[in-house]
Amino acid sequence: MLEQAISNLKAWLPAPAVHAHCDGPCGVYDPSSARIAAEAVLSMTKKIMDLEPPASGDQAAMVTYENTMSRYIAIKEEQAQITKDEVLILWTDYFKPVHLEKYPDLHDTFWKTAKLCSSCKVEVSTQHAQELMESVQKIHNIFWATKERDVSWYTAS
């Protein structure tokens, strides 16, 4: 009954078609969310590397260890995906052909950054997590240069 009423309402009052040249209003792009997520990847990677397994036979300690390890891994992988999503949005929605003229390695930079995100998801590598931070920093610098703004790079930790 309710579904039929909704269907009738949609038929009588159809939503108008809308168009936009990008996924969001211009000016809302910012690489800071990619930096925050990449920094979490690095932090979780370091925590995973530093986590010491308990002595064998201590069941309670092992459960705690496995819980902590699985949480670190889940956060690392989630944040690597967020980094990748944020970087890809910048690459595909913000940057235009005019930016390629000034930054000819732009596509390669973004492609390698996306690949680093994938590496950080499937590996536990402090080196790759640090390389991801450096790559996001490079994107940060390029992004703000295209806006002719000097926005300092900083990290939370």
C-alpha positions as CSV (number, residue, x, y, z in Angstrom):
1,M,0.0,0.0,0.0
2,L,2.7,2.5,1.0
3,E,4.9,1.4,-1.9
4,Q,2.1,2.1,-4.3
5,A,1.5,5.5,-2.8
6,I,5.2,6.4,-3.1
7,S,5.3,5.1,-6.7
8,N,2.2,7.2,-7.6
9,L,3.8,10.3,-6.0
10,K,7.0,9.8,-8.0
11,A,5.0,9.5,-11.2
12,W,3.0,12.7,-10.5
13,L,5.9,14.7,-9.2
14,P,9.1,13.4,-10.9
15,A,12.4,14.8,-9.6
16,P,14.0,17.2,-12.1
17,A,17.3,16.1,-13.7
18,V,20.3,17.8,-12.3
19,H,23.8,18.3,-13.7
20,A,27.2,19.1,-12.2
21,H,30.7,19.3,-13.7
22,C,32.2,17.6,-10.7
23,D,31.2,15.4,-7.7
24,G,30.9,18.3,-5.3
25,P,30.9,22.1,-5.4
26,C,34.1,23.6,-6.5
27,G,36.5,24.6,-3.8
28,V,35.8,21.8,-1.3
29,Y,38.8,19.7,-2.2
30,D,41.6,19.4,0.3
31,P,44.3,16.8,0.6
32,S,44.2,17.0,4.4
33,S,41.9,14.0,4.8
34,A,44.3,11.9,2.8
35,R,47.1,13.1,5.1
36,I,45.2,12.2,8.2
37,A,44.4,8.7,6.9
38,A,47.9,8.1,5.6
39,E,49.3,9.1,9.0
40,A,47.0,6.6,10.7
41,V,48.3,3.9,8.3
42,L,51.9,4.7,9.4
43,S,50.9,4.8,13.1
44,M,49.1,1.5,13.0
45,T,52.0,-0.1,11.0
46,K,54.4,1.0,13.7
47,K,52.1,-0.3,16.4
48,I,51.8,-3.7,14.7
49,M,55.6,-3.9,14.4
50,D,56.0,-3.1,18.1
51,L,53.3,-5.3,19.5
52,E,55.0,-8.2,21.4
53,P,53.3,-11.6,21.5
54,P,52.7,-12.9,25.1
55,A,54.4,-15.9,26.6
56,S,53.0,-19.2,25.4
57,G,50.4,-20.7,27.7
58,D,48.9,-17.4,28.9
59,Q,45.5,-17.7,27.2
60,A,44.1,-14.4,28.5
61,A,47.2,-12.5,27.3
62,M,47.0,-14.2,23.9
63,V,43.3,-13.2,23.5
64,T,44.2,-9.6,24.4
65,Y,47.2,-9.7,22.0
66,E,45.1,-11.1,19.1
67,N,42.3,-8.6,19.8
68,T,44.7,-5.7,19.8
69,M,46.6,-7.0,16.7
70,S,43.3,-7.5,14.7
71,R,42.1,-4.0,15.6
72,Y,45.4,-2.5,14.5
73,I,45.2,-4.4,11.2
74,A,41.6,-3.4,10.6
75,I,42.4,0.2,11.2
76,K,45.5,0.1,9.0
77,E,43.6,-1.4,6.1
78,E,40.5,0.9,6.5
79,Q,42.7,4.0,6.6
80,A,44.8,2.9,3.6
81,Q,41.5,2.5,1.7
82,I,40.4,6.0,2.9
83,T,43.7,7.4,1.8
84,K,43.3,5.8,-1.6
85,D,39.7,7.1,-2.0
86,E,40.7,10.6,-1.1
87,V,43.7,10.6,-3.4
88,L,41.6,9.2,-6.3
89,I,39.0,11.9,-5.7
90,L,41.6,14.6,-6.0
91,W,43.2,13.0,-9.1
92,T,40.0,12.4,-11.0
93,D,37.8,15.3,-9.9
94,Y,40.1,18.2,-9.0
95,F,43.1,18.1,-11.3
96,K,42.6,19.3,-14.8
97,P,44.7,19.1,-18.1
98,V,46.1,22.6,-17.3
99,H,47.7,21.1,-14.2
100,L,49.4,18.5,-16.2
101,E,51.2,21.1,-18.2
102,K,52.9,22.5,-15.0
103,Y,53.2,19.0,-13.3
104,P,54.0,16.5,-16.0
105,D,54.5,13.7,-13.5
106,L,51.1,14.3,-11.9
107,H,49.5,11.0,-13.2
108,D,52.5,9.0,-12.2
109,T,52.5,10.5,-8.7
110,F,48.8,9.7,-8.2
111,W,49.2,6.2,-9.7
112,K,52.1,5.4,-7.5
113,T,50.3,6.8,-4.4
114,A,47.3,4.6,-5.1
115,K,49.6,1.6,-5.5
116,L,51.3,2.4,-2.2
117,C,47.8,2.5,-0.5
118,S,47.3,-1.0,-1.8
119,S,50.7,-2.2,-0.6
120,C,50.0,-0.8,2.8
121,K,46.8,-2.8,3.0
122,V,48.3,-6.1,2.1
123,E,51.7,-5.7,3.9
124,V,53.1,-4.6,7.2
125,S,55.9,-2.4,5.9
126,T,57.1,0.7,7.8
127,Q,59.0,1.7,4.6
128,H,55.9,1.6,2.4
129,A,53.8,3.5,5.1
130,Q,56.5,6.2,5.2
131,E,56.7,6.3,1.4
132,L,52.9,6.8,1.4
133,M,53.2,9.7,3.8
134,E,55.9,11.2,1.5
135,S,53.7,10.7,-1.6
136,V,50.7,12.3,0.1
137,Q,53.0,15.2,1.1
138,K,54.0,15.6,-2.6
139,I,50.3,15.7,-3.6
140,H,49.6,18.2,-0.8
141,N,52.4,20.5,-2.2
142,I,51.2,20.2,-5.8
143,F,47.5,20.7,-4.8
144,W,48.2,23.9,-2.9
145,A,50.6,25.2,-5.5
146,T,47.8,25.0,-8.1
147,K,45.8,27.2,-5.9
148,E,48.8,29.6,-5.4
149,R,48.6,29.1,-1.7
150,D,51.3,28.3,0.8
151,V,49.8,25.8,3.1
152,S,52.3,24.2,5.4
153,W,52.6,20.4,5.7
154,Y,52.2,19.1,9.2
155,T,51.4,15.9,10.9
156,A,49.4,15.2,14.1
157,S,52.0,13.0,15.7
